[in-house]
Amino acid sequence: MELNEVLRAFLESGEDWERKNTSVKGVSIIKLPGTKSRAPSLAIEINPVNEKGVPMKKKGVMVMSGGELSAFRDIFSSPKVDGLIRTIEEITPGKRGQKSGASDVLEI
């Protein structure tokens, strides 16, 4: 079966919110339920796995279109984002996940 046929069958017969792993580690396909204004659809979930094959996050990033994928690529490849994460790691070692009370936009 070709990928197109497999995905079409999953869209038609898969359960709502069912997840199918792919051969690319950290990438899965999710069947999204239909709504009043949208038919059921498929999305890619990106959630990198660690050396033991366990997802790094509870929920990954859901990508539903080529435009979204391109936008994420642009953000992830930004040198400013690289610098920002390095600085965050330097000033908050071991404090991953703490929330800040600030609501201002930070100029990077």
VENGIMO-V822205 format. One record per backbone hydrogen bond with DSSP energy under -1.0 kcal/mol. CO is the residue of the C=O (numbers start at 0). NH is the residue of the N-H. Records with the same first field share a line. If there is no record, write none. Layout:
CO = NH / NH
//
This chain:
1 = 5
2 = 6
3 = 7
4 = 8
5 = 9
6 = 10
7 = 11
8 = 12
9 = 13
14 = 17
17 = 30
19 = 28
23 = 26
25 = 46
26 = 21
27 = 44
28 = 19
29 = 42
30 = 16
31 = 40
37 = 34
40 = 31
42 = 29
43 = 62
44 = 27
45 = 60
47 = 55
49 = 52
53 = 49
60 = 45
62 = 43
64 = 68
65 = 69
66 = 70
67 = 71
68 = 72
69 = 73
70 = 74
71 = 75
72 = 76
74 = 77
77 = 81
78 = 82
79 = 83
80 = 84
81 = 85
82 = 86
83 = 87
84 = 88
85 = 89
86 = 90
87 = 91
91 = 94
94 = 97
//
